[in-house]
Amino acid sequence: MGGLSVLIALAVGSILFLGLNYSMDGPSVLFAAASSTVVLTGLVGVADDIIELSQKFKPFFIVAASIPLMLLLVGRAYIYIPLLGNVHLGLLYPLVAVPLAITTSANFSNLLAGFNGLEAGCAAISLGTLSLLSGITGHPTIAAFGLILTFAFVGFLGMNWYPAKIFPGDSGTLLAGAGLAAIGLASGLEFEAVVLSIPAAMDFALKVINRRPFKQRHLFGNTKVRPDGTLDPAPYPALVHAFMKVSPIKERDLVLSVLAMQGLFAAAAIIITLIFG
């Protein structure tokens, strides 16, 4: 449950930021709503780490956690998609798109996990990229929120890197995914957030093509370490298993490979924003 440290850092950082920049203007209230949604999602992760919430009910708890952001974005009615322009959704934006984005992104991040430095590294890259883009596109307050969360994960990564002394647990993975979605929604960078989520979405797609996608580790076990230090994947489809099957690879190199892949999608998100933003 190491993600609790990131959760505390986010909560304290958000309170300090709002205290030093006290205002009831729109950006500050939106900052508070985004922070509240991500903190509440992190608390769902804490509960999941402690009592192992049912997979049937956990999404409903995350939807409930997204309510602060839903309320603040109730006046927004469209998503901008490059080449297509504004796609108008009306009330479907706050009532469906916001909770769906928070829940989906949180669960995607929760699945692409399990190796030293993987979750925190992907979170730092994706959150840092979207924070930068928020600042570039004229949302400095949301960029500040993103940077608080980014540096919380960077600090955590120091203890989570190989060989890890601590792991994030669901409290960290759900928090990371919700944070990415919240920044994208609050700054109107939904498409860029989707691009940054592609590696996690690929992992999800690989896993759901198999029977009982959320019970695979219980059915097939975990990745094993061979005597030479290379990894032997469990017999079910997953993004990290694809890397292992291409060539023998050790854990540190596996994580660096996935982070490099995340970096490529981060570069793509930046290019898209610079061209179409």
C-alpha positions, 0 to 999 in steps of 0.5 A: 500500500505504498501509494498511500504516501503519494496520496498524502503528498497530493493531499498536503500539496493541494492544501498548501497550493490552495492556501497560498493561492486562495481564491474562489475563481474558476481555476482554483475551484476546478483545481480543488475538484480535480484534487478531490476526485483523485484523492477520493479515488486513491482512498478507494485504492486504500480500501481495496488494498486493505479489504480487497473490494469486489470487482463488481462494486469497485467501479461504482466507488470510483464513479462516486469519487468522480462527482466533484469533477462532474459537478465542476464540468457540468457546463462543458458539452464537447470534446476536442478531437484533432481533425474532427474539431469539437464533438458535442456531447451535451449533458453526456459530457459531465454525466457519462464522459467524466465518470467513464474516463476516471473509472476506465483510466484508473482501472487501466493503470491498475492492470499494467503493474507488478514490476519494480518501477513500472507503475510509478515510472509510467505515471511520472512520464504520463502525468508530467507530459500532460501537466506540461501540455496543460501549461502550454495550452493555458491552464496553469492551475491544472498544470500545477495540480499535475506537477504536484502529483507528478513529483509525488510519483517521482519521489516514490519512484526512488524507493520503487525502482529496482530492487524495489523497497516498496510497491504502490498497490491499488492505492497508487495505481488507481490514483495514477490513472484517475490523476491522468484522466482528471488533468485531461478533463480539467484542461480540455486535453481529453484526446492527449490523455487517451494517447497517453493511456494507449500502452495501458489500454493495449495491456487491457485489450490483451488480457480481456481476450482471454477467459476470466481476464481479472482472475488470470494471476490466480489461475496461471500464477506470476512471472517467474525468474529463471536462474540467469535472471531473465523472466519467464512469463505466465501463460496468459496474454499481457503487454509485458509478456509480449516483451518477454517472449520477443527475447530473454529479458531481465526485470530492470530492462523490461521496465525500461522497455515499457517506459520507453514505449510510454515515452514514445506515446508521450512524444506523440501527445506533445506533437499532437498538441503542438500541431492541433492545439 
